[in-house]
Amino acid sequence: MNRLPLKIAIVLTVFFTSTNLFAQDFQGKAVYISKTTMDMDQFGGQDMTPERKKQIQERMKSFLEKEYTLTFSKSESIYKEEEKLAAPGSGGGGRGFGASLTGGPKYKNIQTKEMIQDQEFFGKQFLVKDELKDLEWKMGTETKVIGQYTCFKATATIVPSGLDISSFRGPRGRDRNETEKDTTDSNEAKAPKTIEVVAWYTPQIPVNQGPDDYWGLPGLILEVNADRTTILCTQIVLNPKDKETIDKPKKGQVVTQAEYTEITTKKMEEMRELYGGRGGRGGRGGGRGRN
């Protein structure tokens, strides 16, 4: 019966003892590692050898495992991917494709509820502007330590925004029944889905900031688990000597998140049909006669 009041007391104690570190010109920087797992069966992997699956996963590694830096103040933040040089022999074929699916710098202002993202998609520059959406967090009492920070658990159920790469599947069907099944699967994949987000935040850094789209908790979010993606903070610097200017992205065709999602989804469906058609012709082995 006394656990909850004790937890609240801990949060309040940590909050008030740490607020003196956060003057009006406060700034912090957090480094995050983001890792996403991929179900190869979603991309025709059922027909691949283990060696082929491994090759594709290695080529997709630069897209699925990334490092980001979140520069934040009390009200603003900018979330940027850290660019890395490709490893020798890794090939650059997947970089262009991966870059088209990866978001550019993302700006959030929790006071004005403004979200702006710089995004390049297949050679065209977009500026995604939208309202920063509130997340309905459910506060938990479970705690764990990340680095030197005591973190509390919070959960939320969200409808993911942006392009869902898992909805685009490689060619599998070789007869009418399988083709119809693929069409059904594709239609089902387009339906809105919800995912549970588990976040860990620390009141020792009492700002409402966090990586990517996540924010709104009484402390910096240090870890996020959402569907197949985990985002983990590996380094924090508070009040660095050399402060950075948190600038809003400014270049590109201005679109809303919904408009950008529609543009990218349509393009990816076109690619799916293009490569699916090639795969289907190749899978019939020399163009056998029609029945």
C-alpha positions as CSV (number, residue, x, y, z in Angstrom):
1,M,0.0,0.0,0.0
2,N,2.9,2.4,0.7
3,R,4.8,1.7,-2.5
4,L,3.1,4.2,-4.7
5,P,3.5,7.1,-2.3
6,L,7.2,6.2,-1.9
7,K,7.7,6.2,-5.6
8,I,6.1,9.6,-5.9
9,A,8.3,10.9,-3.1
10,I,11.4,9.7,-4.9
11,V,10.3,11.4,-8.1
12,L,9.6,14.7,-6.4
13,T,12.8,14.5,-4.4
14,V,14.9,13.9,-7.6
15,F,13.0,16.6,-9.5
16,F,13.4,19.4,-7.0
17,T,17.1,18.5,-6.2
18,S,18.0,18.6,-9.9
19,T,16.1,21.6,-11.1
20,N,18.9,24.0,-9.9
21,L,21.0,22.5,-12.8
22,F,18.5,23.8,-15.3
23,A,18.7,27.5,-15.8
24,Q,16.9,29.4,-18.5
25,D,19.7,28.9,-21.0
26,F,20.1,25.2,-20.2
27,Q,21.0,22.8,-23.0
28,G,21.8,19.1,-23.1
29,K,22.9,16.5,-25.6
30,A,22.0,12.8,-25.7
31,V,23.3,10.1,-28.0
32,Y,21.0,7.2,-28.9
33,I,21.5,3.9,-30.7
34,S,18.5,2.8,-32.7
35,K,18.1,-0.9,-33.8
36,T,15.2,-2.4,-35.8
37,T,14.7,-6.1,-36.5
38,M,13.2,-7.2,-39.8
39,D,11.0,-10.2,-40.5
40,M,12.5,-11.5,-43.7
41,D,9.3,-13.5,-44.4
42,Q,7.6,-10.2,-45.0
43,F,9.9,-9.7,-48.1
44,G,9.7,-13.1,-49.7
45,G,12.2,-14.6,-47.3
46,Q,10.3,-17.8,-47.1
47,D,11.9,-18.8,-50.5
48,M,15.4,-17.7,-49.5
49,T,18.3,-19.7,-48.3
50,P,19.7,-18.9,-44.9
51,E,22.9,-17.5,-46.6
52,R,20.8,-15.2,-48.8
53,K,18.8,-13.9,-45.8
54,K,22.1,-13.2,-44.0
55,Q,23.4,-11.3,-47.0
56,I,20.3,-9.1,-47.2
57,Q,20.3,-8.4,-43.5
58,E,24.0,-7.4,-43.6
59,R,23.2,-5.0,-46.5
60,M,20.3,-3.6,-44.6
61,K,22.3,-3.2,-41.4
62,S,23.2,0.5,-42.1
63,F,19.5,1.2,-42.5
64,L,18.3,-0.8,-39.5
65,E,21.1,0.2,-37.0
66,K,21.7,3.9,-36.6
67,E,23.1,6.5,-34.2
68,Y,21.4,9.8,-33.4
69,T,22.1,12.9,-31.4
70,L,19.3,14.7,-29.6
71,T,20.2,18.3,-28.8
72,F,17.6,19.8,-26.4
73,S,16.7,22.7,-24.2
74,K,13.6,23.1,-22.0
75,S,11.3,23.8,-24.9
76,E,13.1,22.8,-28.2
77,S,15.0,19.8,-29.5
78,I,16.6,18.6,-32.8
79,Y,17.1,14.9,-33.5
80,K,19.8,14.1,-36.1
81,E,21.3,11.0,-37.5
82,E,25.1,10.7,-37.1
83,E,26.5,10.1,-40.6
84,K,28.9,7.2,-40.9
85,L,31.3,6.2,-43.7
86,A,30.3,3.0,-45.4
87,A,32.6,0.1,-44.6
88,P,35.0,-1.0,-47.4
89,G,33.4,-3.7,-49.6
90,S,29.9,-3.2,-48.1
91,G,28.6,-1.6,-51.3
92,G,26.6,1.6,-51.6
93,G,23.6,0.1,-53.3
94,G,21.4,0.0,-50.2
95,R,22.4,3.5,-49.0
96,G,20.3,5.4,-51.5
97,F,17.3,3.3,-50.8
98,G,17.9,3.4,-47.0
99,A,18.4,7.2,-47.1
100,S,15.1,7.6,-48.8
101,L,13.3,5.8,-46.0
102,T,15.2,7.4,-43.1
103,G,14.1,10.7,-41.7
104,G,16.3,13.8,-41.7
105,P,16.8,16.2,-38.8
106,K,13.6,16.4,-36.7
107,Y,12.7,19.6,-34.8
108,K,10.2,19.6,-31.9
109,N,8.9,22.5,-29.9
110,I,6.9,21.4,-26.9
111,Q,5.6,24.9,-26.2
112,T,4.3,25.7,-29.6
113,K,3.5,22.0,-30.4
114,E,5.4,22.3,-33.6
115,M,7.1,19.4,-35.4
116,I,9.3,20.0,-38.5
117,Q,11.3,17.3,-40.3
118,D,13.8,17.7,-43.2
119,Q,13.3,14.7,-45.5
120,E,14.7,13.6,-48.8
121,F,12.8,11.0,-50.7
122,F,14.3,9.5,-53.9
123,G,16.1,12.8,-54.7
124,K,13.3,15.2,-53.8
125,Q,13.5,17.4,-50.8
126,F,10.5,17.7,-48.5
127,L,9.8,19.7,-45.3
128,V,7.3,17.8,-43.2
129,K,5.4,20.3,-41.0
130,D,2.8,19.2,-38.5
131,E,1.4,19.6,-35.0
132,L,3.3,17.8,-32.3
133,K,0.9,15.2,-31.2
134,D,0.2,14.4,-27.5
135,L,0.9,10.9,-26.4
136,E,-1.4,9.4,-23.7
137,W,1.2,8.0,-21.4
138,K,0.3,5.6,-18.6
139,M,2.7,6.1,-15.8
140,G,4.1,3.0,-14.1
141,T,6.0,2.5,-10.8
142,E,8.6,0.1,-12.2
143,T,12.1,1.4,-12.2
144,K,15.5,0.5,-13.6
145,V,18.9,2.2,-13.9
146,I,20.3,3.3,-17.3
147,G,23.9,4.5,-16.9
148,Q,23.8,6.6,-13.8
149,Y,20.2,7.6,-14.1
150,T,17.2,6.1,-12.3
151,C,14.4,5.6,-14.9
152,F,10.7,5.1,-14.5
153,K,8.5,3.1,-16.9
154,A,5.6,4.6,-19.0
155,T,3.5,3.1,-21.8
156,A,1.4,4.4,-24.6
157,T,-0.6,3.0,-27.5
158,I,0.0,4.8,-30.8
159,V,-0.9,4.6,-34.4
160,P,2.5,4.8,-36.2
161,S,3.0,7.7,-38.6
162,G,5.1,7.7,-41.7
163,L,6.0,4.9,-44.0
164,D,5.6,1.3,-42.7
165,I,8.2,-0.7,-44.7
166,S,6.9,-4.0,-43.3
167,S,3.7,-3.5,-45.4
168,F,5.7,-3.9,-48.7
169,R,6.3,-7.6,-49.4
170,G,8.4,-9.3,-52.0
171,P,7.0,-11.5,-54.8
172,R,5.9,-14.9,-53.4
173,G,2.9,-16.0,-55.4
174,R,3.4,-18.2,-58.4
175,D,-0.2,-19.3,-58.9
176,R,-3.6,-17.6,-58.7
177,N,-4.3,-18.7,-55.1
178,E,-1.0,-17.3,-53.8
179,T,-1.4,-14.1,-55.8
180,E,-4.8,-13.5,-54.3
181,K,-3.4,-14.2,-50.9
182,D,-0.7,-11.6,-51.4
183,T,-3.3,-9.1,-52.5
184,T,-5.3,-9.8,-49.4
185,D,-2.2,-9.5,-47.2
186,S,-1.3,-6.2,-48.9
187,N,-4.8,-4.8,-48.3
188,E,-4.7,-5.9,-44.6
189,A,-1.2,-4.3,-44.2
190,K,-2.6,-1.0,-45.3
191,A,-5.2,-1.0,-42.5
192,P,-4.2,1.3,-39.6
193,K,-2.5,-0.6,-36.8
194,T,-1.6,0.3,-33.3
195,I,1.5,-0.6,-31.3
196,E,2.4,-0.4,-27.7
197,V,5.3,1.9,-26.8
198,V,7.3,1.3,-23.6
199,A,9.5,4.2,-22.5
200,W,11.9,4.7,-19.7
201,Y,12.4,8.3,-18.5
202,T,14.5,9.9,-15.8
203,P,13.2,12.7,-13.5
204,Q,16.9,13.5,-12.9
205,I,16.8,15.4,-16.2
206,P,13.4,17.2,-15.8
207,V,12.7,18.1,-19.4
208,N,9.8,16.8,-21.5
209,Q,12.1,15.7,-24.4
210,G,12.9,12.4,-26.0
211,P,14.2,10.8,-29.2
212,D,12.3,10.8,-32.5
213,D,8.5,11.3,-32.0
214,Y,8.6,10.6,-28.3
215,W,8.2,13.3,-25.6
216,G,5.8,14.5,-22.9
217,L,7.1,12.7,-19.8
218,P,8.4,14.4,-16.6
219,G,12.0,13.6,-17.5
220,L,14.2,12.9,-20.5
221,I,13.3,9.6,-22.2
222,L,16.4,7.4,-22.3
223,E,14.9,4.2,-23.8
224,V,12.0,3.4,-26.1
225,N,10.8,0.0,-27.3
226,A,8.2,0.2,-30.0
227,D,7.2,-2.7,-32.2
228,R,10.5,-4.0,-33.8
229,T,12.5,-0.9,-32.8
230,T,14.6,-0.2,-29.7
231,I,16.1,3.3,-29.1
232,L,18.7,3.4,-26.2
233,C,20.6,6.4,-24.9
234,T,24.3,5.7,-24.6
235,Q,25.7,9.1,-23.6
236,I,24.4,12.4,-22.0
237,V,26.2,15.8,-21.7
238,L,24.4,18.5,-19.7
239,N,25.2,22.2,-20.2
240,P,28.1,21.7,-22.6
241,K,30.6,24.5,-22.9
242,D,30.0,24.9,-26.6
243,K,26.2,25.2,-27.0
244,E,24.6,24.6,-30.4
245,T,21.9,26.6,-32.0
246,I,18.7,24.5,-32.3
247,D,17.6,25.6,-35.8
248,K,14.4,24.7,-37.5
249,P,14.8,22.8,-40.9
250,K,13.9,25.2,-43.7
251,K,14.4,23.6,-47.1
252,G,12.0,21.5,-49.1
253,Q,8.4,21.2,-50.4
254,V,6.2,21.8,-47.4
255,V,3.8,18.9,-46.7
256,T,1.9,17.6,-43.7
257,Q,2.8,14.2,-42.3
258,A,-0.3,12.7,-43.8
259,E,0.6,14.1,-47.2
260,Y,4.1,12.9,-47.0
261,T,3.0,9.4,-46.0
262,E,0.7,9.3,-49.0
263,I,3.5,10.3,-51.3
264,T,6.0,7.7,-50.0
265,T,3.4,4.9,-49.8
266,K,2.4,5.4,-53.4
267,K,6.0,5.4,-54.5
268,M,6.8,2.2,-52.6
269,E,3.7,0.5,-54.0
270,E,4.9,1.4,-57.5
271,M,8.3,-0.2,-56.7
272,R,6.7,-3.2,-55.3
273,E,4.6,-3.8,-58.4
274,L,7.7,-3.2,-60.6
275,Y,10.0,-5.6,-58.9
276,G,7.1,-8.0,-58.1
277,G,6.3,-8.2,-61.8
278,R,10.0,-8.9,-62.6
279,G,10.1,-11.6,-59.9
280,G,6.9,-13.1,-61.2
281,R,8.2,-13.4,-64.8
282,G,11.5,-14.8,-63.6
283,G,9.8,-17.3,-61.4
284,R,7.9,-19.0,-64.3
285,G,11.1,-20.3,-65.7
286,G,11.5,-19.6,-69.4
287,G,8.0,-18.4,-70.1
288,R,5.9,-21.5,-70.1
289,G,2.7,-21.4,-72.2
290,R,-0.5,-20.2,-70.6
291,N,-3.3,-22.6,-69.8
